[in-house]
Amino acid sequence: MNLTRTKLLFPLFSSLLLLLSCSQGSYDNGKDSQKPYSIFLGEFSTEEKVETFRLSLNTVLQKDLRIEKIYERNFKIYFGRYASSFEAGEAAFELFTNSLIGKNYKITRDGVAVLDAYANVLFVSKYLDRASVFSYNLLTKQTEVEWSNPLLKVAALNYTPDHTNAFVCAAAGFGQRGKMLYINNAELFLMRREEEETLDLKSLGDGVQLYTYWENQDTFKVNFSSIDTLVSRIVDQKIYAFDLNGKEGKTRERKFDLLKNGYPLPPNRTTPNISPNKRFRFREVYSQGESYIYIRDFDEKSEQLCATIKGKIFDYRWSEAGNYLFIVTDNKESYGTAGEQHFNELIILNTDEKRVVRIFAGFNYENLLVHGKLLFYDERSDKSAFIQIYDYRHDKIINTITMYGGCGLNNLPQ
């Protein structure tokens, strides 16, 4: 019987031991190219248990499985090869959402479990009354503190585009005294998530204005302004540049006269109007208090009016596939009686079908984060601040992150 079992399993093992790729992406040809990320599905003590588990899986999974015999009575099953932890985690969460695998999977590299950069999403909330960096797990729906400093409060949190690292700008204090803004002892850090370490990048000092943003996919910038020590009406602005790994580039310096120019304006947003798949182009036409949203489809060689909204567009993001566009307006119309807080709108637009899927209204919507097939965004009012997680393909809110004292993807409301 053992001989029969061996004969039956030999074709399975000989084929599944090959590293079969199921990733849509590609990985670099450098020294780590032979160490892709995989989805670990289970560990078994016998070949029979391996075969039973394999047969219990959907046929979609079976062709890309990989079985490794660690020693005589230890077998491990992996699925797929991916360029990053984020890609592997996104694929695994999709399989879990479709009930093809359980939630006990792990993301591994070279056989070792690593951070699932997709399932664990960073945000800002209060820990011991200080703004700190937290992590939210999509599988367990639990939160935990990722970074906190007893002397500093987080002013801004910015993911790198590949979700590998995150820049954290923190300060001993910041806010507004009367009409004057202030920032005390600001510092910039880099969280290297997979390595579980935080690097101290730059001491910014005291200032009156801070902006953090991505100039492009490779360059993170910090605009930090302070009052000139000799002439109080002059604002000195320094613009620091860093690459994805925190290496500092050239610093620019500018001066502004408060009496003539006022405070420096925020940098212009640089979201491209061409979709990531290069198929669609977004265009806004503003006239008499309304914005007309046009989508040009290069495949169909046509342009279509898809929505008309009040006010101008404040921010927008594309889905990774380019088939959805998420738009935030600066609509000043009040929802409620006169004197109440003004709110904007979040518009979900399906560019494939050239139609509006949903309009969220009644709150202020900020800090959009396109996270694979999910959209995270801040939903705020004068009484609350929480994070919504929206499955845009199925048009449903799948969860809400709420924390004592509020929370936000990039910062906390002041």
Order of alpha helices (4+ residues) and beta strands (2+ residues): alpha-beta-alpha-alpha-beta-beta-alpha-beta-beta-beta-beta-beta-beta-beta-beta-beta-beta-beta-beta-beta-beta-alpha-beta-beta-beta-beta-beta-beta-beta-beta-beta-beta-beta-beta
